[in-house]
Amino acid sequence: MAHLLGHLALFPGARFLESDLSARCAEGFARLVEQRLLRFVQTDPDQATYPCPTPWAEGCDRVVSRVEDRLWAVCTCPANEPPIPLSPEDLNRWRVDLQAVTRRFREANGLRGNSEDLDGRMFFLGETQRDGLSNAFALGLIDDREAVTRLKALPNSLSRQYDRLVVACPSFVPAPRERRELESLDVFVVPLGAPDPFLLDYSAALRKPARKAPRVVLSDDEEEEFERLGFKSRLPIRITGRIERRKGNVIDVAGHSVVLTDAPFKMLLRLVVALCETTDGFLSRNELTYGAGIDSEGVLAPDGLDQALSRLRAPFQPALEGLQRTHFIEARSSHVRLSTYRRYVTWDREALRGHQDGWVRGLAARLPEGW
């Protein structure tokens, strides 16, 4: 099964010839069929192809032809090998039943919650609680070219935030630098188990201490102001000024990392400046759309403010701990704000003043040294 899942990581939707499966391991093939991890795919001999065994044809298929009521695999390679006689059974194809595979992972690891196909390559399997930590599990049928990017984006694609994310990858093995980078985001890549490929060893994830969110305590006067102004969020926010790769701005929300590209990051920073410069944090829609008072080089929401706000809110969802996105960033008929008291927001002002984007540097200059 590990071999088949590894093949799917390279060739999504692949179908497997029965003759090839039987040749590799007849006993294993029969067991997978019995466990319903493989499903039969009806093959039309007149529309089928057959793998070519010659070195000329790596990645190619022989054409299946019917001659005098017999089936032949005809070589179209430069080697021009003689045709191979086939029986109808030689063309039977099977597919991996990913729903059954998901069930086996859940059973073997005692996972709870609902499983979900995230995008056809990443599958949320379920969750557990161990040693006070919430652990999410996923299956990643991904290849080396896209693996790190997909894995870094995975926490923000889940419906809630977890302390640890364990991803079983049958074909991808991160390099040491990639592993450190992923584990700094609490994403732990594990291979399929042996001898049981479904039983995962995630002890490394449990050994890492849980990140603690900073605690913010308001004074009595600040609490009164928080209630009077109707703020919705008490999640501590740290604008780190760190950049991931080219344009990934890292925000820490209650101990969880959120990554924003430059366009939504500038809008967020404009809302933070408004918290510092106004009593209630509200900006008019016009000010937020056109960046009034920043400079005149462009607009913050060229495609429309509602679409821009939706793109800004979405990456924060897993970190909001049940708070609605529209309560985290409020949009009223004519005004918008980051709905939190100013003391819940901190930043690295010097890091922001060294940002590659001029708008970010200009906004950072308007932030105070601290509260």
N, C-alpha and C positions, 0 to 999 in steps of 0.2 A: 504493500500500500504506500509506503514512503516513496518508492520509485515512481509510482503512478502520480502521486501528488506533486512530486518534483517535476515530472514531465508537464503537468498542467500549468506549473508556474512559468514554463518557457513557451508552452503552446496552449493557451486557454481554449477550452472547448474541445480538446483533442478526443478522438475516438480510437480505441485500441483493437487491433485485429485479434480474433480468438486464437488463430494459429500462433501468433507471436506470444500471447499470454500463456498458452498451453506449453509452448516450447521453453519459456523461461522457468516456469514452475507450475506443473499441472496440478499438484496438490494445493498450492497457494491460490491458483485461479479458481479451483472448485470451491475453496473455503470462502473466498470473497463473494462468489455468486451466492453461496448458501447464506451468507450474512447480509445479502442484498446491498452490499457496497458497490457492486457492479450491476448495471442494468443493460439488457440486450437492446441493440439498435438494429432494426430490420434493414438489411442491405439489398439494394436492387443491383443484381450483377451487371445489368446493362449500363449502369451509371457509376460503377465502382473502379477503383484503382488498387494496385498492389505494390508494396514496397519493393524497390529494385535492389538486389543484393550486391551489385557491382560497385566498385569504388568510384566509377565515373559519375554515378547518379546520387551522390550524397544529398539528401533532402528532396529527391525526386521520387516519382512513382511510375510504375509500369502501367500501361493501358491494358485494361481487361477486355478481351475480344471473345466473341462466341463464334466458333468454327465447327460446323457439323455437329451442333448440339453439345459441344464441349467448350469449356471455358479455358482461356489461356491468358497468362500474364506476358504481354509483349514488350520487349525492351526497346526503348526509343533513344538509348544512349549511344555515344560513339562506339562503345564496345560491341554493340549489336549482338548481345548474348542470345542464345536460342530461347524460344518461348518456354514458359513453365506451365505445365498442366495444373489446373485447379479444380477442386470440388466446390460446390456451392458453400459448404461449411468454411472453406478457407477464407471466404469474404465476410463472414460474420464479424460484426464490430460491436464493442461494448463501450459504455461510458461510465465514468465514476459518478455515483449518486452522492452529490455533495450534501444533500439534506441528511442522508444516512451517516455520512462521515461526521457531520456536525453533531448528530446525536451520540455517536460513539465517543467523541471528545468530551461531551458533557457528562456522559455516564462515567467515563474513566476517571475524571477529575472532580466529580461531585459538584458540578457547576449549577448555579441557579439563575433565575431571570430568563428573559426571552432571547433566543438567538436571532441573528439578522444578517442577511446578505447586504453588505455595505455598498459594493460597487462591482460585483462579479469577480473580484480578485482578493478582496479583504472580507473576512467573515467574522462577525462578532459571535463568540461562542457562549458567553455567559460570565458569571462572576462568583467569587467566594469572599468570605471574611476569614482572615488568618492573623492571629496575633494583633488584633485591633486594626488591621489594614484592609481596605477594600481593594480587591484584585480583579481586574478585568482580563479576559482571555480572548484572543483572536487567532484566526488562521490566516496566514499571508501567503497566497499563491502569487508571488512576485519574483521578478528576476533582478539581477545585480544592477542593471542600468537605472532602475527607478526605485529600488528598495528603500534607500535612506530617506528620500523625499516623501514617499508614501508613509513610512513609519513615523516620521516627524509630524506629519499632518494628522495622523490617526487619532490622537487624544481629542483634538478639536472637532472630530467628526462624530463622536459618541454623544449620546443624549445626556450624559452626566459625567462628572469628573471622578476619577478613581485615584487611589494612592499609587497603584502600580498597574502597568499594562504589560501583560505577558503575551508575546506573539510567537506562535509556532510557525517556523518557516522551513519547509522541506528542502529548499534549494539555496537559500541565501544565508551566507555566513558573514557577518560584519567583520571588517578589519578592526584591529585594536582601537584605532582612532575613532572609527565609526561607532564602535560599541560604547566607548566612553561618552561620545556625544549623545547617543540615544539614551544611555542610562542616566545622564544628567537631566533628561526630560522624563525619567521614570518609565522608559520603554525598554523592556528586556526581551531580546530575541533568543529563543530556545529552539534546538533541533527537535525532531520527532523522537519519541522515546524508543528504547530497545530493551528487551525484545518486543514489548508492546508499543507500537508507534503512537498510540493515542494517549498514553500515560506520560504527562509532561513533568520534567524536573524544573521547578521554578524557585529553587532554594536561594539562588543568587538574588532574586527580587526581594525575598523576605529578609535577607541580611542587611539591606540598605536601610538606614534609619529614615523614618517618615519625615517629610518636610513639615515644618511648623509655620503656620501663618503668623505674621506679626500681630500683636494685640494692641488695639487702640482703645483708650479709655477717655471719654469726653468728660469735661467738667459739668457741673450742674447747669451753668449758664449755656454751655454748648449743647447739652441735651435739650434744654428748653428751645433753643434756636433750631435744632434738628427737627423737633416735632412741629414747631410753628411753621417752618418752611416746607414741611411735607416731604422730606427726603425719603427715599425708599431703600437705599442700599447702605449696609454697614460693612461691606467687604473691603478690606485694606488693599489699596492699589499702589504698586511701585513701578514707576516708569524708569526702567533700568538704564536706558541709553545704549544697551547692547544691540549689536546687529548680528543676525544669523545669515550666513552666506551673503547674498548681495543686498536684498532689501527686506529682510525680516526683522522688524523691530520688536524686541522682547518686552512684554508687560507681565509683571507678576501680580496675580489677583488671588488673594487669600492663599498664597503658597503654591499656586498653579501657574505654569507658564502659558501665556497667550502670545501668538506671533501675528503681527499686523504688517502688511505691506505699506509702502510710504503714503499712499493716498488716504486710506482710513486712519493711519497713524496721525497724519497732520490734522484730520478732523477731530480725533480724540484729544490731541494736545490743545487745539483751539478751545475745546470745551473745558479742559483743565484750567487754561488761562482765564476763562470766564468765571470759574469758581473763585479764583484769586481776586478778580477785579469787580465782581458784582456781589450783591448780598445773597441772592437766591440761586446764582449760577446760570440763569437763563440767558440765551442769546436769541435774537430774532432769526427767523428762517433766512432772511435776506443776508444778515451778517455772516451766518454760518455757510451759506451757499457761496457767497462771493468773497469771503475772507476779509471783510471790511476792517480797516485799521491795521492790516498786516503789510501788504504791499499791493501792487497793481499788476502783477505779472500773470495772473490767471485766476481761476476759481477753484474752490474746494470740491464742488459737486457739479461738474460739467454735464453729467447725465441726469441730473435731477436730485433733489435733496432726499426724497423718500427712498430711492434706490441706494443712494450712498449710505444712508443710515442703516438700511438692511444689511449692506456689506460690512459695515462697522460692527454691528451687534453680533452677527453670526459667529465669529471666532470665540467670543466670550461665553457662549452658551454652556460648554462643559464646566466652566469655572464658577458659575453663578450659584451653585448649591441650592437650586430650586427657585431662585429669584427669576421672575420673568424678564426677558431681554428688554421689553418695552418699559419696565420699571427701572432697569439699570440705566438706560439712556431714554429719557422721557421726551416725547414729541407731542406738544400741544398744538392747537390750531395755528398759532403764529410764533411759537417759541420752542426751543430745544435746550435740554441740559443733561449733564452727567449727574444723575440723581443721588448724590452723596455729599456729606459734609466735607468741607475742604481738608480737615485734619485727617481724613481717611486716605488722602492721596499724598504720596511723596515721590521724589524724582532725583535723579543724578544730574544736576544742572550742568556741571562741567562736561559730562559725556554728551549731553544733548547739544551743547554749544559747539561741539566738534563734529556734529552730524554732517553728512554729505549734502543734505538738502538745505537750501537757503531759507525756506519757509520755516523749517524746524529750528534752525539756529535763531531766526528772528523771534519765534515764539518762546524759545528757551530763555532769551534775554529778558522777557517780560515776567518770567517766573521768579518769585522771591527766593532768597537763599534757603528758606525753610520755615516751618511754623514754630 
